Amino acid sequence: MRRAVGDTMEIMVDANQAQTPGTPHLTEGPVWSYERALRTCRALADLDVTWVEEPLGRFAFDDLARLAAASDVPIAGGENNAGLHEFRLLIERNCYDVIQADAVCSEGLLQLKKVAGYAEMHGKLFVGHHGGSGIGIAAHLQLSASLPNSPWVELLQEPPAMTDVDFQGLIAKPFLPDADGFVHLPDKPGLGIDLGDRWQPTG
């Protein structure tokens, strides 16, 4: 990928090792040990990778802190962590360089605003996880725009398996990056979105 894009794009790598507590992984693939994570981070450093996301289980606090200290590539994670107490521990123990909390999993925007502020106090970035739908993306986009330490927004686009419309189908107009990679805030009240045709009320 680095050969294909040169220096025109920042590359983030996701190991998906912190999905489900009590099980090693959700899909087929290797389970990373600390040693494997460290070897991978060292190899990716030579490719100017921006961060490695979730290289270890989300409650592997000791190994995450050890890895973050040893790796030249920043370590990111936190999408399934919940509660201020967990994020305080992750931040104070330097488990992650980039905090990726998710409003759907981590108690909403007001709590995430506190997490982001605490991350800023400790010199860390806050980049919200994708939010599970177009509604979550809209929430994280508004949050990111209000923060000084949030330079990116995660948009889940994996064509042809999953397009932006597939993932953001709950809202009428999906969020798409422009030619320069920017996603623009809507100018409507609240989250600035309208529900799309795929949303159906129940009851």
N, C-alpha and C positions, 0 to 999 in steps of 0.2 A: 504493500500500500504506500509506503514512504517513497518507493521508486516511482509509483504512478502519480502521486500528487506533488512530489518535491517539497518545497517549503511554502506552498500555497494554502495548506490546511493543517490545523492542529489535530492530532490523533489521540483519542482516549481509548484505553483498552479495558474491557469489562470481563472479569474472570467468573462472575456469578457464583461465588462460593458462599454467600451469606444469605441464601434465600429462606430456608426453612429450618428453624431450630429443631434439633433432635434427629435430623436426617442430613446426610452429607451433601445431597444435591437433588434438584428437581428433575433434571434431564440427564441423558446419557453423557458421559464424559468423565475426565479424571477429577479426582478430589485432590486439591492442592495441599501439600504439607508446607510448613514454614520454609523448608529448604527449597522446595520447588518454587514457591513464591519469590524467594530472594533471588534465585537463579534467573527467573523470568524478568524480574524488575531490573536486574543488572544488564540483561541482554537488551531490554527495551530502552534503557538509558542511551544506548548508542544510536537509537533511531529517533531521538528527540521526542519521545512520547510525553504527552502533557500530564497524564496520570494513569494509574492502574486502579481500577475499581473492584472492590470486594475480593481481594486475593485470598482471604481467609474467612472462617466463620465469624459471624457478627458478635459473638460473645467470647471470642478468643483474644481478650483484651491484652494479655501479656505478650502474645506473639505479634499482634497488630502493632503494639508500641515498639517492639523490638524491630519489626520489619520497617516501620516508618523511619526509625532512626538510622537504619542501615542502608536504605534504598535512596538512590539519587533521583528516582522518579517519585513524585508525590503519590501518596496513597489516599484513595477516596472511598467513601462508603457511608452507610447509615440509612438507606432507603427503607428498611424494615424495622429499624429501631423505634421505640416509642417511649415517651415520657421525658421530661426535663432531666430526670435523674440519670437516664442512660446517656443522653447527649452530654451532660456535664462530665460524666466519667470518660466518655470518648474524647472529649476536648481536653480535659485536664491531664489525662494520661498520654496525650499526643498519639492516639491510635490512628487518627486520620489527619491528613493535611487539608482535605476538602470534605466538608460535611454535606451529605446529599439526602437530607430528610425529605419525607413525602407527606404532604398535607392529608392525604387519605389515611395513612398509617400512623401518623405522628401527632395527632390531636389538633389539627387545623392550623389556619394561618396565624392566629395570634400566638400560639405556642411556638411556631416556627420562626416568627419574628424575634422571639426571645432567644431561640437557639442560634439564629444568625447573628444577633448582637453579641452573644457570648463567644461565638466563633471569631468574630471581628476583634474582640478584646484580646484574643489569643493569637492573632495574626493568621487566621485561617480563612479560606474561602468558604462560601456557602453557595451550593448549586443544587436547587431542588430537583428531586427525582421526577420522572415524567408524569406522575399523578394519576395514571391508570385510565385516563380518558381525556377528551377535549376540555371537559370542565376542570379537571385537575391541572391541565396545562394552562388554562386561563388563570387559575388561582396562582400558580407558581410564577407566571409571567408578571402579574401585578406585584407579587412579593419581590421578585428579583429587581424590578424597576425601582423599588423603594430602598434598596440596599446598596451600600458602597462596596461590598465584598462579594458581589454575585455577578460575574461577567458573562455567564452562559445560562441558557435555558435548554433543558433536554426535550427534544422532539423525537418520539419513537416512529421511525420510518424505515421499514425493512422490505422494500419492494424486491421481487413481486409477491412475496409471502404476505406482507402487510403493508398497505399503503397508508398515507396520512388520513384518507377518508375512512378506511377500515378502523383505525385507532381512534379517530376523533369524531366518529359518526353521531355521537349524541348532540353535537352542536351544529348549527346551520352552516357556519363558515369555518373551516379548519384553519389553524395557524400554520403558515408556511413561511420559510425563510425567503428573503428576496435574493437578488443576484449577488449581494455582498454578504449573505449569511445572517442578516438581521431579521428578527421577528418583531413586528410593530404592535404596540399596545392599541387595543380598540378604543374608540372615543365615546362609547356608550356608558351609562351608569353601571355601578357594581363591577362585576367581572367583565362586563362588556360583551356578553355573548347572548345569542338566542338559541333555544333548543331546536334541533333538526328533526327531520321526518322520522328518524329511527327511534326517537324517544316516544314511549307510549305510557300514559299514566296507568296505574293499577288501582283496583278497588273501585 
